[in-house]
Amino acid sequence: MQAVRDDLRLGDFLDLPPEIRFPGRSLLVFVRHIGCPFAERDIKRVSGWAAENPEVHVVVVTHGDEALRDVWLEDIGGAEGLTFYHDPDRRLYGQAGLGFSTASHFMGLPSLLGVMHLWREGIRNRSASGTRWQRAGVLLLEDGKLIWRHIPESAEGFRLP
């Protein structure tokens, strides 16, 4: 069972794994699951953001099969300049306050309309890996301290600082 922190607040510190513990600013982007159209959109958007903000270390956190993730990233393109962290037990997701979603989170009207919009852009469901129930989110850290966050109300929600 995934342990999920429910009291994360601005100013709190996250206990990051050493391989993604960077000095200065870091942006952690937690995606829903491998193959999710919203995850594909998020990776493409954050890649552009990372190019415009080279002083920030950008880490995309995934939890599906790592080998499938790498194939998926090659298929979708647009992941240049990003660091990827594999969190199969979703420990870091839980530390970020990101647990399971509700059915309305990813099957509600905003998400269904959002996935239709993405389909028109050529973004679609692909071979999935990981749980579709995992929530996504974006955290901005300064030396490990949370200074900004966005936890979307539905699967189609996404915002960068």
Backbone bond lengths (Angstrom), bond angles and torsions (degrees), N, CA, C in turn:
res aa  C-N    CA-C-N  psi(-1)  N-CA   C-N-CA  omega(-1)  CA-C   N-CA-C  phi
1 M - - - 1.463 - - 1.524 109.45 -
2 Q 1.304 116.32 134.83 1.457 122.29 -179.49 1.532 109.67 -76.11
3 A 1.336 116.65 125.91 1.462 121.09 173.98 1.523 107.77 -83.21
4 V 1.342 116.63 126.23 1.460 121.22 -176.53 1.528 109.68 -121.62
5 R 1.303 114.63 123.80 1.465 121.68 177.02 1.525 108.55 -74.16
6 D 1.319 117.26 130.68 1.464 119.82 -179.55 1.523 112.80 -111.65
7 D 1.331 116.76 8.12 1.469 119.58 -175.87 1.527 113.07 -122.48
8 L 1.340 117.57 22.84 1.462 120.67 -179.12 1.523 110.47 -66.47
9 R 1.339 115.58 127.82 1.456 121.09 -178.71 1.525 110.13 -132.66
10 L 1.330 115.37 158.63 1.462 119.91 173.72 1.526 108.43 -56.01
11 G 1.314 116.31 137.20 1.459 121.29 -177.53 1.517 113.27 97.24
12 D 1.337 117.79 -16.69 1.460 121.19 177.50 1.529 110.00 -73.37
13 F 1.317 115.27 153.05 1.462 121.73 176.06 1.520 109.77 -100.55
14 L 1.321 115.73 143.52 1.459 121.20 174.21 1.524 108.14 -104.95
15 D 1.307 115.80 139.47 1.459 122.05 178.28 1.521 107.85 -87.18
16 L 1.333 115.59 86.41 1.459 120.94 -175.17 1.526 111.60 -80.62
17 P 1.321 116.72 146.77 1.468 119.88 173.29 1.529 109.25 -61.23
18 P 1.331 118.29 148.29 1.471 121.06 -176.46 1.525 114.04 -54.51
19 E 1.330 118.34 -35.48 1.467 119.92 -175.86 1.524 113.68 -70.68
20 I 1.335 118.24 -12.72 1.469 120.06 175.76 1.530 111.54 -125.33
21 R 1.323 116.23 21.49 1.468 121.63 176.55 1.524 107.37 -94.69
22 F 1.339 116.26 103.29 1.455 121.77 -176.16 1.525 110.04 -114.70
23 P 1.344 117.41 147.38 1.468 119.03 172.40 1.529 109.05 -72.02
24 G 1.304 115.77 152.75 1.465 119.86 179.30 1.517 111.81 80.44
25 R 1.317 115.75 -148.45 1.468 121.12 -175.15 1.528 112.48 -89.11
26 S 1.323 113.22 139.07 1.465 121.59 174.85 1.514 108.21 -134.06
27 L 1.311 115.33 139.48 1.461 121.92 174.54 1.519 107.12 -110.96
28 L 1.329 116.27 120.37 1.464 121.50 176.89 1.517 108.02 -103.32
29 V 1.325 116.07 121.94 1.461 122.13 179.50 1.526 106.94 -113.82
30 F 1.317 116.32 110.79 1.461 123.00 -179.77 1.522 107.80 -95.21
31 V 1.340 117.02 117.31 1.463 119.77 -179.59 1.530 110.11 -96.00
32 R 1.333 115.04 157.11 1.471 121.04 -177.56 1.520 112.05 -61.94
33 H 1.308 117.62 -65.39 1.463 121.34 178.05 1.520 108.87 -160.28
34 I 1.298 116.29 161.68 1.461 122.28 177.57 1.528 107.69 -64.61
35 G 1.334 116.86 136.04 1.454 121.42 178.77 1.517 114.46 91.13
36 C 1.320 117.58 -9.93 1.467 122.31 -179.90 1.528 109.28 -72.38
37 P 1.338 117.36 131.31 1.462 118.29 178.68 1.530 112.98 -60.77
38 F 1.321 117.45 -33.84 1.457 119.85 178.81 1.530 110.61 -68.71
39 A 1.329 117.28 -36.68 1.463 120.77 176.56 1.524 110.06 -64.20
40 E 1.332 117.04 -41.12 1.459 121.00 177.72 1.526 110.45 -61.29
41 R 1.317 116.75 -46.91 1.469 120.67 178.08 1.527 110.72 -60.16
42 D 1.333 116.47 -43.77 1.465 120.67 -177.91 1.522 111.38 -62.92
43 I 1.324 117.08 -42.79 1.466 120.63 179.79 1.523 110.08 -63.12
44 K 1.306 117.06 -42.85 1.469 119.70 179.95 1.526 111.31 -65.30
45 R 1.319 116.92 -40.64 1.476 119.41 178.90 1.520 111.64 -68.03
46 V 1.320 116.40 -42.88 1.465 118.72 -176.79 1.526 110.76 -70.66
47 S 1.322 118.08 -28.10 1.461 120.42 175.88 1.537 110.37 -62.98
48 G 1.323 116.79 -43.06 1.463 120.37 176.16 1.517 111.66 -64.64
49 W 1.333 116.72 -40.85 1.455 121.89 178.30 1.524 110.32 -62.58
50 A 1.332 116.42 -41.87 1.469 120.92 -179.52 1.528 110.92 -62.74
51 A 1.322 116.85 -38.72 1.466 120.50 178.44 1.522 111.44 -64.01
52 E 1.324 116.85 -32.42 1.470 121.56 179.42 1.531 112.59 -84.14
53 N 1.317 117.13 -14.38 1.469 122.72 -177.20 1.530 110.10 -130.17
54 P 1.331 117.85 62.78 1.469 120.20 -173.64 1.530 114.23 -65.56
55 E 1.318 117.40 -15.06 1.468 120.47 179.32 1.528 112.16 -77.70
56 V 1.323 117.42 -9.58 1.466 122.26 -178.75 1.527 108.99 -103.92
57 H 1.314 116.58 130.14 1.472 121.73 174.78 1.528 107.46 -78.35
58 V 1.312 117.32 121.49 1.465 121.09 -177.62 1.521 108.86 -107.30
59 V 1.334 114.90 123.86 1.457 122.14 -178.80 1.522 108.45 -122.65
60 V 1.325 116.07 124.99 1.465 121.84 174.86 1.519 106.77 -99.82
61 V 1.328 116.02 124.85 1.457 122.05 -177.78 1.523 108.66 -102.16
62 T 1.338 115.60 126.44 1.462 122.01 179.34 1.529 109.20 -125.92
63 H 1.325 115.86 162.02 1.465 118.77 179.11 1.525 113.99 -131.13
64 G 1.318 119.09 -7.32 1.459 120.95 178.51 1.525 110.70 -74.99
65 D 1.312 115.87 -177.66 1.451 121.99 179.64 1.529 110.32 -55.12
66 E 1.318 116.01 127.71 1.470 120.87 -174.18 1.530 112.61 -65.66
67 A 1.320 117.90 -40.13 1.467 120.60 179.16 1.530 110.46 -66.10
68 L 1.339 117.60 -41.71 1.461 120.96 176.83 1.524 110.88 -65.25
69 R 1.322 116.03 -36.08 1.459 120.06 176.96 1.520 110.72 -59.19
70 D 1.314 116.53 -45.50 1.461 120.17 -177.51 1.529 111.56 -64.87
71 V 1.324 117.05 -38.68 1.468 120.90 176.42 1.525 109.51 -65.84
72 W 1.325 116.56 -43.82 1.463 122.03 179.31 1.529 110.50 -60.24
73 L 1.323 117.23 -45.03 1.465 120.95 179.39 1.523 111.37 -61.52
74 E 1.325 116.47 -39.21 1.458 120.07 177.22 1.533 110.13 -65.01
75 D 1.324 117.02 -39.92 1.468 121.59 179.63 1.523 112.46 -65.43
76 I 1.345 116.88 -42.93 1.468 119.11 -174.47 1.524 112.48 -84.62
77 G 1.336 117.42 -25.70 1.462 120.48 -177.91 1.519 111.63 66.39
78 G 1.301 116.84 176.77 1.461 121.26 174.85 1.509 116.05 81.68
79 A 1.332 119.24 16.58 1.459 120.51 -177.74 1.527 112.40 -104.03
80 E 1.320 117.06 14.56 1.457 121.19 -178.32 1.530 110.88 -62.47
81 G 1.324 114.97 141.45 1.457 120.35 176.17 1.514 115.11 79.59
82 L 1.319 117.55 4.72 1.461 121.04 -178.75 1.522 110.15 -106.85
83 T 1.323 115.50 146.71 1.458 121.75 171.96 1.521 107.08 -99.18
84 F 1.323 116.97 138.40 1.461 120.82 179.15 1.512 110.08 -113.53
85 Y 1.321 115.18 136.65 1.460 121.70 178.13 1.520 108.10 -122.54
86 H 1.327 115.29 126.92 1.466 122.54 -179.00 1.526 108.80 -91.96
87 D 1.319 116.67 120.85 1.471 123.67 -176.64 1.530 109.19 -125.55
88 P 1.353 117.97 68.29 1.462 120.62 -172.47 1.528 114.13 -61.64
89 D 1.316 117.54 -30.00 1.469 120.65 178.51 1.523 112.52 -87.32
90 R 1.331 116.60 -3.90 1.459 124.76 179.45 1.535 111.92 58.27
91 R 1.345 115.34 32.54 1.465 120.44 177.52 1.522 111.08 -65.43
92 L 1.348 115.78 -45.37 1.460 119.60 -179.81 1.531 110.85 -68.29
93 Y 1.322 116.88 -36.76 1.472 120.34 173.89 1.534 109.10 -55.34
94 G 1.320 115.92 -49.46 1.464 120.55 -178.84 1.512 112.52 -62.18
95 Q 1.334 116.68 -40.43 1.464 120.77 178.51 1.529 110.75 -63.20
96 A 1.347 115.72 -29.60 1.465 121.22 178.99 1.528 111.71 -84.85
97 G 1.319 117.49 2.95 1.462 121.03 179.27 1.514 113.55 80.56
98 L 1.327 117.12 19.92 1.460 121.85 -176.23 1.524 110.71 -108.34
99 G 1.299 115.33 101.06 1.459 120.54 178.43 1.510 110.88 -107.72
100 F 1.315 114.78 -147.74 1.455 120.35 179.43 1.518 111.38 -77.10
101 S 1.321 115.14 148.01 1.459 121.41 177.26 1.527 109.26 -92.23
102 T 1.300 115.17 176.01 1.462 121.47 172.64 1.522 107.97 -96.31
103 A 1.311 117.11 166.47 1.465 120.80 178.10 1.527 110.56 -59.70
104 S 1.325 117.73 -38.73 1.464 119.87 -178.89 1.525 111.91 -67.80
105 H 1.343 117.27 -20.99 1.462 121.33 179.27 1.528 110.92 -63.03
106 F 1.337 117.36 -43.04 1.459 118.43 -178.37 1.527 113.95 -114.64
107 M 1.342 117.15 -4.61 1.463 119.19 175.86 1.528 112.20 -117.97
108 G 1.323 116.55 5.55 1.455 121.17 177.94 1.521 110.92 -74.66
109 L 1.324 115.98 168.49 1.461 121.73 -176.45 1.536 113.55 -55.51
110 P 1.347 120.11 -46.25 1.469 118.14 179.73 1.534 112.79 -58.53
111 S 1.332 117.06 -41.28 1.458 120.24 -179.98 1.522 111.89 -69.52
112 L 1.323 117.26 -40.88 1.465 120.03 179.09 1.529 111.07 -64.70
113 L 1.329 117.20 -42.33 1.468 120.01 176.22 1.529 110.79 -65.47
114 G 1.334 116.08 -38.15 1.462 120.47 178.86 1.515 112.27 -63.82
115 V 1.325 117.64 -41.19 1.460 120.25 -179.46 1.533 110.35 -69.65
116 M 1.333 117.73 -32.02 1.465 120.67 175.73 1.532 110.25 -66.37
117 H 1.327 116.41 -40.50 1.459 120.91 177.92 1.537 110.31 -63.12
118 L 1.324 116.35 -44.06 1.461 120.17 179.74 1.526 111.05 -64.76
119 W 1.316 117.14 -37.10 1.457 121.33 178.57 1.523 110.53 -57.92
120 R 1.341 116.23 -40.28 1.472 120.25 177.97 1.522 111.74 -66.19
121 E 1.332 116.92 -23.44 1.473 121.67 177.20 1.527 112.19 -88.54
122 G 1.327 116.54 2.04 1.458 120.78 -179.05 1.512 114.45 87.95
123 I 1.320 117.13 7.76 1.466 121.79 178.25 1.520 107.13 -99.93
124 R 1.336 116.02 126.51 1.461 119.69 -174.54 1.523 110.17 -145.18
125 N 1.317 116.00 172.30 1.465 121.08 172.07 1.518 108.90 -61.44
126 R 1.308 115.56 136.20 1.463 122.03 176.16 1.516 107.12 -126.51
127 S 1.297 117.77 -175.38 1.467 120.70 179.93 1.523 109.50 -52.72
128 A 1.312 115.20 116.86 1.461 120.59 -174.23 1.532 111.81 -89.68
129 S 1.320 114.42 148.38 1.455 121.57 173.23 1.522 107.25 -149.82
130 G 1.315 115.65 131.46 1.458 120.79 -175.50 1.519 108.61 105.37
131 T 1.303 116.30 176.39 1.458 119.97 -177.58 1.524 111.83 -88.99
132 R 1.328 115.46 130.80 1.466 121.10 176.14 1.529 111.52 -68.88
133 W 1.307 116.41 -14.34 1.467 121.15 -178.02 1.524 112.87 -83.51
134 Q 1.336 117.70 -9.09 1.471 121.05 -177.99 1.526 110.45 -70.27
135 R 1.327 115.94 132.92 1.468 120.73 175.65 1.522 109.99 -80.09
136 A 1.313 115.25 153.15 1.459 122.23 176.50 1.529 108.94 -103.90
137 G 1.324 116.16 170.70 1.455 120.52 176.84 1.513 110.78 -178.26
138 V 1.328 115.61 166.78 1.461 122.06 179.86 1.534 107.63 -132.47
139 L 1.332 115.99 129.01 1.463 121.32 178.44 1.521 109.11 -124.94
140 L 1.319 116.34 136.78 1.462 121.84 173.32 1.524 106.97 -109.91
141 L 1.335 115.29 125.65 1.464 121.67 -177.40 1.526 110.04 -117.90
142 E 1.310 115.27 148.41 1.463 122.92 171.61 1.519 106.07 -120.19
143 D 1.331 116.60 109.32 1.471 121.82 -176.25 1.528 111.29 51.07
144 G 1.322 117.02 41.44 1.460 122.25 177.21 1.519 115.22 87.59
145 K 1.344 117.61 -6.86 1.468 121.67 -178.67 1.524 109.62 -96.49
146 L 1.325 116.69 131.68 1.460 122.23 -179.00 1.529 110.46 -69.70
147 I 1.353 115.47 121.48 1.465 119.41 179.04 1.541 112.48 -118.22
148 W 1.328 117.48 -11.65 1.470 121.53 178.58 1.524 107.64 -162.99
149 R 1.337 116.22 148.02 1.465 118.94 175.34 1.511 111.02 -154.74
150 H 1.313 114.02 153.73 1.465 121.21 173.18 1.525 107.61 -136.79
151 I 1.323 115.10 118.77 1.459 121.94 175.33 1.530 105.18 -117.48
152 P 1.335 117.33 107.08 1.468 119.88 -173.56 1.524 113.23 -67.02
153 E 1.321 114.00 149.57 1.467 121.11 177.88 1.524 112.00 -76.97
154 S 1.347 116.84 -24.59 1.453 120.72 177.60 1.527 108.22 -138.90
155 A 1.323 116.79 167.68 1.461 120.57 -175.81 1.528 111.85 -61.58
156 E 1.332 117.78 -28.45 1.462 119.62 -177.82 1.522 113.21 -80.18
157 G 1.306 118.29 -10.67 1.462 120.97 -179.51 1.511 112.16 -73.47
158 F 1.320 116.43 139.28 1.470 121.30 176.87 1.518 108.24 -162.51
159 R 1.320 116.19 133.70 1.464 120.62 178.08 1.528 108.66 -146.42
160 L 1.299 114.79 146.09 1.471 121.58 175.54 1.517 108.55 -116.13
161 P 1.341 116.73 155.03 1.480 118.45 -179.10 1.522 112.57 -65.99
